[in-house]
C-alpha cells in the first residue's frame, strides 16, 4: 500500500526494495525474503505487520522466525519507541516527536531452540516458530522497557 504511486514505486526500485503485501501474497513475501537473505541482503521485517497506534507491542507474526529457523540466519531485534507519535496510523501527517531506537544482539533461532530442549519450552514442528517469535517479542519488549526507564 505504501508503493501505490509511481514516485514511490520508482523509489523502491531504485533502492532494491521488493514491496510485497503479506496479507495477499504471503508465499511471495516469504520466497522474496529468502532469496534476498541467501544473496546477502538485509531483510527488514516489522513483525506486527502494521504500525502501532498506541506505543504498545501487539501480536507478532511468525514470518521472521520461520525464515531465521529454516535458513539458519540471525534475527537482529530492533526496538523503536515513539514512532507512533511521529506518523500515526491512518494518517499521512508527519509530526516531530522523540523516537528512541535500540539494536539488540542477534538471536539465532536454532541456538535458542537447542537451549530450550529439556525445558518447559522445548517444542517441535510449527510450535518452534511460535516459541522463537515469543522469544523475539519478549526481547524487544525488554529493550523498550529499558529505554523507557
Secondary structure, 3 states (H helix, E strand, C coil): CCCCCHHHHHHHHHCCCCCCCCCCCHHHHHHHHHHHHHCCCCCCCCCCCCCCCCCCCCCCCCHHHHHHHHHCCEEEEEEEECHHHHECCCCCCECCCCCEEEEEEEEEHHHHHHHHCCCCCCCCCCHHHHHHHHHHHHHHHHHHHHHCC
